[in-house]
Amino acid sequence: MLYKGILNKKSQAVFNGRLYVAKDAQKIEAQQSNHHLLLSADSEAYSKPELEIYADDVKCKHGASTGQLDPETIFYLRSRGISQSEAIQMILRGFADEVLQDIHHDSVKTRMQERLRCI
């Protein structure tokens, strides 16, 4: 399970994901990951990852992060002649790429890429 959210202005996001492993699902490997990127001081993100595991022989993990754009990364890109807006777009594309790679429906993928350009 992978969730990534990019929040701007006064937007809010809540991740409440549950990974359920039944008793007879031995030797399973599962992971849950959610990450939020906040683009404004007014945006908010909340994470509530849950692992519900009833099997004994499993490898399960979860992780969550919430952060903002790194000014040093933007400075680095700017020092290479990249504009502020293009630097931010590069960072956003990099953040979202892991999710976009798994979208196989062309019109959905195109729509998501267009949405990234509007931020």
Backbone as JSON, one array per atom type, in Angstrom:
{
  "sequence": "MLYKGILNKKSQAVFNGRLYVAKDAQKIEAQQSNHHLLLSADSEAYSKPELEIYADDVKCKHGASTGQLDPETIFYLRSRGISQSEAIQMILRGFADEVLQDIHHDSVKTRMQERLRCI",
  "N": [[0.85, -1.16, 0.0], [0.72, 2.08, -1.02], [0.69, 5.5, -0.53], [0.69, 8.83, -1.54], [0.59, 12.27, -0.97], [0.13, 15.59, -2.14], [-0.12, 18.7, -0.86], [-1.63, 21.89, -0.94], [-2.19, 25.39, -0.3], [-5.05, 25.81, 1.68], [-5.55, 23.13, 2.05], [-6.43, 19.83, 3.26], [-5.46, 16.59, 4.32], [-6.17, 13.22, 5.08], [-4.86, 10.23, 5.97], [-5.89, 7.05, 6.48], [-5.16, 4.13, 6.7], [-5.46, 0.59, 6.56], [-3.77, -2.35, 7.01], [-4.42, -5.62, 6.67], [-3.76, -8.79, 7.84], [-4.6, -12.02, 7.6], [-5.03, -14.93, 9.76], [-4.28, -17.32, 8.5], [-2.49, -16.5, 6.57], [0.33, -17.05, 6.28], [3.88, -16.46, 6.01], [3.75, -14.17, 4.47], [4.64, -11.07, 2.91], [4.33, -7.69, 3.52], [3.73, -4.2, 3.09], [3.13, -0.87, 4.19], [2.85, 2.45, 3.31], [2.85, 5.9, 3.66], [3.03, 9.25, 2.55], [3.27, 12.73, 2.85], [3.47, 15.88, 1.25], [3.78, 19.11, 2.07], [2.88, 22.18, 0.75], [2.27, 24.68, 1.63], [1.96, 26.81, 4.53], [-0.56, 26.68, 5.53], [-1.66, 24.24, 4.88], [-2.59, 20.9, 5.89], [-1.82, 17.66, 7.16], [-2.69, 14.4, 8.12], [-1.86, 11.3, 9.54], [-2.72, 7.93, 9.94], [-1.65, 5.12, 10.15], [-2.34, 1.61, 10.11], [-1.68, -1.63, 11.21], [-2.96, -4.76, 11.14], [-2.44, -7.74, 12.27], [-2.68, -11.17, 12.23], [-1.31, -13.46, 11.75], [1.61, -15.51, 12.37], [4.12, -15.88, 11.11], [5.33, -13.62, 9.39], [6.4, -10.8, 7.38], [6.07, -7.62, 7.9], [5.71, -4.12, 7.45], [5.55, -0.58, 8.15], [5.37, 2.9, 7.3], [5.52, 6.46, 7.64], [5.51, 9.85, 6.57], [5.69, 13.4, 6.77], [6.28, 16.43, 5.27], [7.92, 19.48, 4.14], [8.8, 21.47, 1.23], [12.25, 21.4, 0.59], [14.32, 24.02, 1.25], [17.08, 24.13, 0.7], [17.41, 22.27, -1.34], [15.95, 23.49, -3.38], [17.51, 25.81, -3.63], [19.92, 24.66, -4.54], [19.13, 23.68, -7.08], [18.38, 26.1, -8.27], [20.87, 27.37, -8.33], [21.97, 26.1, -10.43], [20.95, 27.26, -12.61], [18.24, 26.85, -12.97], [14.88, 27.84, -12.97], [12.83, 29.13, -10.26], [10.13, 28.18, -10.29], [10.34, 25.99, -12.06], [12.16, 24.42, -10.65], [10.65, 23.72, -8.4], [8.63, 22.25, -9.71], [10.16, 20.11, -10.67], [10.88, 18.86, -8.27], [8.34, 18.13, -7.32], [7.5, 16.38, -9.35], [9.42, 14.38, -9.02], [8.74, 13.49, -6.46], [6.15, 12.46, -6.9], [6.54, 10.55, -8.85], [6.97, 7.79, -8.26], [4.41, 6.85, -7.75], [3.08, 7.55, -10.12], [4.36, 5.91, -12.0], [3.15, 3.46, -11.64], [0.63, 3.74, -12.66], [-1.37, 2.61, -15.16], [-3.35, 3.26, -16.86], [-3.81, 5.32, -19.47], [-5.23, 7.83, -19.76], [-5.82, 8.53, -17.14], [-3.27, 8.71, -16.04], [-2.23, 10.83, -17.59], [-3.93, 12.9, -16.78], [-3.23, 13.13, -14.07], [-0.57, 13.97, -14.34], [-1.0, 16.45, -15.56], [-2.3, 17.78, -13.48], [-0.22, 18.02, -11.65], [1.35, 19.91, -12.93], [-0.13, 22.18, -12.56], [0.22, 23.07, -10.03]],
  "CA": [[0.0, 0.0, 0.0], [1.5, 3.31, -1.11], [-0.11, 6.72, -0.68], [1.44, 10.08, -1.49], [-0.28, 13.42, -1.15], [0.73, 16.91, -2.25], [-1.14, 19.61, -0.36], [-1.35, 23.3, -1.15], [-3.14, 26.37, 0.23], [-5.68, 25.38, 2.94], [-6.02, 21.75, 1.89], [-6.21, 18.88, 4.35], [-5.49, 15.19, 3.91], [-6.16, 12.24, 6.16], [-4.59, 8.86, 5.55], [-6.3, 6.08, 7.48], [-5.04, 2.86, 5.98], [-5.36, -0.61, 7.39], [-3.22, -3.54, 6.38], [-4.97, -6.75, 7.41], [-3.15, -10.08, 7.52], [-5.39, -13.08, 8.24], [-4.27, -15.94, 10.5], [-3.74, -18.33, 7.59], [-1.63, -15.85, 5.57], [1.71, -17.2, 6.75], [4.99, -16.15, 5.1], [3.42, -13.02, 3.63], [5.38, -9.82, 3.08], [3.44, -6.57, 3.21], [4.19, -2.91, 3.59], [2.21, 0.26, 4.09], [3.65, 3.66, 3.31], [2.16, 7.12, 3.24], [3.89, 10.42, 2.61], [2.63, 14.0, 2.49], [4.33, 17.02, 0.97], [3.01, 20.33, 2.33], [3.41, 23.3, -0.02], [1.95, 25.94, 2.29], [1.84, 26.73, 5.99], [-1.97, 26.46, 5.86], [-2.08, 22.87, 4.58], [-2.46, 19.98, 7.02], [-1.89, 16.24, 6.82], [-2.79, 13.51, 9.28], [-1.61, 9.91, 9.16], [-3.1, 6.92, 10.92], [-1.42, 3.79, 9.58], [-2.72, 0.51, 11.0], [-1.35, -3.0, 10.82], [-3.75, -5.73, 11.9], [-1.75, -8.96, 11.88], [-3.08, -12.34, 13.01], [-0.42, -14.57, 11.42], [2.85, -15.48, 13.14], [5.31, -15.91, 10.27], [5.13, -12.59, 8.38], [7.27, -9.63, 7.36], [5.21, -6.47, 7.64], [6.27, -2.86, 7.92], [4.82, 0.61, 7.75], [6.1, 4.14, 7.48], [4.78, 7.67, 7.3], [6.29, 11.08, 6.68], [5.07, 14.64, 6.34], [7.32, 17.44, 5.22], [7.78, 20.62, 3.23], [9.87, 21.58, 0.25], [13.53, 21.7, 1.21], [14.89, 25.23, 0.65], [18.43, 23.86, 0.19], [17.27, 21.6, -2.63], [15.55, 24.52, -4.34], [18.69, 26.64, -3.84], [20.84, 23.9, -5.37], [18.62, 23.69, -8.46], [18.47, 27.49, -8.74], [22.28, 27.68, -8.59], [22.31, 25.46, -11.69], [20.26, 27.99, -13.68], [16.85, 26.42, -13.08], [13.99, 28.82, -12.35], [12.14, 28.72, -9.02], [8.94, 27.37, -10.59], [10.77, 24.71, -12.64], [12.77, 23.65, -9.56], [9.53, 23.15, -7.62], [8.01, 21.23, -10.55], [11.06, 18.95, -10.68], [10.75, 18.19, -6.98], [7.01, 17.52, -7.27], [7.5, 15.21, -10.26], [10.2, 13.34, -8.37], [7.95, 12.97, -5.34], [4.98, 11.73, -7.39], [6.89, 9.59, -9.89], [6.8, 6.41, -7.81], [3.0, 6.52, -7.92], [2.74, 7.68, -11.54], [4.88, 4.77, -12.73], [2.25, 2.32, -11.5], [-0.66, 4.02, -13.31], [-1.29, 2.05, -16.5], [-4.45, 3.84, -17.64], [-3.19, 6.51, -20.04], [-5.93, 9.1, -19.51], [-5.67, 8.84, -15.72], [-1.88, 9.14, -15.86], [-2.11, 12.17, -18.19], [-4.65, 13.84, -15.91], [-2.42, 13.35, -12.87], [0.58, 14.77, -14.74], [-1.5, 17.8, -15.76], [-2.57, 18.34, -12.16], [1.08, 18.38, -11.07], [1.83, 21.15, -13.58], [-0.97, 23.29, -12.13], [0.56, 23.45, -8.65]],
  "C": [[0.9, 1.23, 0.0], [0.56, 4.48, -1.35], [0.83, 7.91, -0.6], [0.48, 11.22, -1.77], [0.53, 14.71, -1.22], [-0.36, 17.91, -1.9], [-0.71, 21.05, -0.51], [-2.48, 24.13, -0.55], [-3.73, 25.86, 1.54], [-6.2, 23.94, 2.86], [-5.66, 20.9, 3.1], [-6.26, 17.48, 3.77], [-5.45, 14.32, 5.16], [-5.9, 10.88, 5.53], [-4.96, 7.96, 6.71], [-6.32, 4.73, 6.78], [-4.87, 1.7, 6.93], [-4.84, -1.75, 6.54], [-3.65, -4.71, 7.24], [-4.31, -8.04, 6.92], [-3.9, -11.15, 8.32], [-4.48, -14.14, 8.86], [-3.62, -16.96, 9.58], [-2.84, -17.75, 6.49], [-0.17, -15.88, 6.02], [2.7, -16.89, 5.63], [4.7, -14.99, 4.16], [4.37, -11.86, 3.93], [4.47, -8.69, 2.66], [4.03, -5.29, 3.77], [3.14, -1.84, 3.32], [3.04, 1.52, 4.24], [2.79, 4.84, 2.89], [3.03, 8.34, 3.51], [3.11, 11.65, 2.13], [3.68, 15.07, 2.27], [3.47, 18.27, 1.1], [3.66, 21.5, 1.61], [3.09, 24.65, 0.6], [1.83, 25.72, 3.79], [0.41, 26.44, 6.42], [-2.45, 25.05, 5.56], [-1.78, 21.96, 5.76], [-2.58, 18.55, 6.54], [-1.87, 15.42, 8.11], [-2.62, 12.08, 8.8], [-2.02, 8.99, 10.3], [-2.91, 5.54, 10.28], [-1.76, 2.71, 10.6], [-2.27, -0.8, 10.39], [-2.14, -3.93, 11.73], [-3.28, -7.11, 11.46], [-2.14, -10.1, 12.82], [-2.24, -13.57, 12.71], [0.89, -14.4, 12.19], [4.1, -15.3, 12.28], [5.14, -14.93, 9.11], [6.25, -11.55, 8.45], [6.41, -8.45, 6.94], [5.88, -5.21, 8.19], [5.38, -1.71, 7.45], [5.68, 1.83, 8.01], [5.26, 5.32, 7.04], [5.71, 8.87, 7.43], [5.44, 12.25, 6.19], [6.15, 15.7, 6.37], [7.0, 18.55, 4.23], [8.89, 20.58, 2.2], [11.15, 22.01, 0.96], [14.15, 22.91, 0.53], [16.29, 25.0, 0.08], [18.39, 23.15, -1.16], [16.88, 22.6, -3.71], [16.74, 25.43, -4.65], [19.69, 25.94, -4.77], [20.4, 23.94, -6.84], [18.71, 25.09, -9.06], [19.9, 27.86, -9.09], [22.77, 27.02, -9.88], [21.54, 26.09, -12.86], [18.81, 27.61, -13.89], [15.98, 27.44, -12.35], [13.33, 28.25, -11.1], [10.98, 27.79, -9.33], [9.33, 26.01, -11.18], [11.43, 23.83, -11.58], [11.69, 22.97, -8.72], [8.85, 22.05, -8.42], [8.86, 19.96, -10.59], [10.93, 18.16, -9.39], [9.41, 17.47, -6.88], [6.94, 16.29, -8.16], [8.28, 14.06, -9.64], [9.45, 12.68, -7.23], [6.83, 12.05, -5.84], [5.33, 10.59, -8.34], [6.68, 8.13, -9.49], [5.35, 5.94, -7.98], [2.63, 6.54, -9.4], [3.22, 6.49, -12.36], [3.94, 3.57, -12.69], [0.86, 2.57, -12.09], [-0.55, 3.58, -14.76], [-2.43, 2.53, -17.41], [-3.99, 5.2, -18.15], [-3.9, 7.82, -19.7], [-5.83, 9.49, -18.03], [-4.26, 9.37, -15.45], [-1.68, 10.56, -16.4], [-2.78, 13.21, -17.31], [-3.84, 14.15, -14.66], [-1.19, 14.2, -13.2], [0.18, 16.23, -14.98], [-1.75, 18.5, -14.43], [-1.27, 18.78, -11.47], [1.6, 19.68, -11.65], [1.06, 22.37, -13.11], [-0.61, 23.79, -10.72], [1.61, 24.55, -8.68]]
}
